[in-house]
Amino acid sequence: MRENSNQLRCEAFQAQLPDLIGSGVNLANHPHLQDCELCRALLSDLETIAEAARKLFPIVEPPDELWEQIESKIKGEQGTSIAD
């Protein structure tokens, strides 16, 4: 019965995992992870995958003048009428 009970707890934890990760909360001290080697391994694998993805697609900050260019284009389009 213990194994079935733990499986249900794992399923509940894993269902919450996307929200927990998205919240930015530190999961290292989560009570379920303290007792469950399987879910600790899953979280570790997910962190490894996320780190690899960040390396593949690094966040690139746009140049400072980009918003000025966008605003200028919008103002230019608003200044022309459909009849033009």
C-alpha positions as CSV (number, residue, x, y, z in Angstrom):
1,M,0.0,0.0,0.0
2,R,2.9,2.4,0.7
3,E,4.1,2.3,-2.9
4,N,0.6,3.1,-4.2
5,S,0.3,6.0,-1.7
6,N,3.7,7.4,-2.8
7,Q,2.7,7.1,-6.5
8,L,-0.4,9.2,-5.8
9,R,1.7,11.8,-4.0
10,C,4.2,11.8,-6.9
11,E,1.4,12.3,-9.4
12,A,0.0,15.2,-7.4
13,F,3.4,16.8,-7.0
14,Q,4.3,16.3,-10.7
15,A,0.9,17.9,-11.7
16,Q,1.9,21.0,-9.7
17,L,5.5,21.0,-10.9
18,P,5.0,23.3,-13.9
19,D,3.3,26.0,-11.7
20,L,5.9,25.6,-9.0
21,I,8.8,26.0,-11.5
22,G,7.1,28.9,-13.1
23,S,6.6,30.7,-9.8
24,G,10.4,30.8,-9.3
25,V,10.1,29.3,-5.9
26,N,13.1,27.4,-4.6
27,L,12.0,23.8,-4.7
28,A,15.0,22.4,-2.9
29,N,13.2,22.5,0.4
30,H,9.8,21.2,-0.9
31,P,8.6,18.5,1.5
32,H,7.8,16.0,-1.2
33,L,11.3,16.3,-2.6
34,Q,12.8,15.7,0.8
35,D,11.3,12.1,0.8
36,C,11.1,11.2,-2.9
37,E,14.2,10.3,-4.9
38,L,12.2,9.8,-8.1
39,C,10.8,13.3,-8.1
40,R,14.2,14.8,-7.1
41,A,15.7,13.0,-10.2
42,L,12.9,14.3,-12.4
43,L,13.4,17.9,-11.2
44,S,17.2,17.5,-11.8
45,D,16.5,16.3,-15.3
46,L,14.2,19.2,-16.0
47,E,16.7,21.7,-14.7
48,T,19.4,20.2,-16.9
49,I,17.1,20.4,-20.0
50,A,16.1,24.0,-19.1
51,E,19.8,25.0,-18.8
52,A,20.6,23.4,-22.1
53,A,17.7,25.2,-23.8
54,R,18.9,28.6,-22.3
55,K,22.3,27.9,-23.9
56,L,20.7,27.1,-27.3
57,F,18.4,30.2,-27.2
58,P,20.1,32.8,-25.1
59,I,18.1,35.9,-24.2
60,V,19.3,38.8,-26.3
61,E,18.4,42.3,-25.3
62,P,17.2,44.5,-28.2
63,P,19.2,47.6,-28.9
64,D,18.2,50.7,-27.1
65,E,17.1,52.5,-30.2
66,L,14.7,49.7,-31.2
67,W,11.7,51.2,-29.4
68,E,12.3,54.6,-30.9
69,Q,12.4,53.0,-34.4
70,I,9.1,51.2,-33.7
71,E,7.5,54.3,-32.3
72,S,8.6,56.3,-35.3
73,K,7.2,53.8,-37.7
74,I,3.9,53.7,-35.9
75,K,3.7,57.5,-36.0
76,G,4.6,57.5,-39.6
77,E,1.8,55.0,-40.5
78,Q,-0.7,57.0,-38.4
79,G,0.2,60.1,-40.3
80,T,-0.7,58.6,-43.7
81,S,-4.3,58.2,-44.6
82,I,-6.0,55.3,-46.5
83,A,-6.6,57.6,-49.5
84,D,-2.9,58.2,-50.0
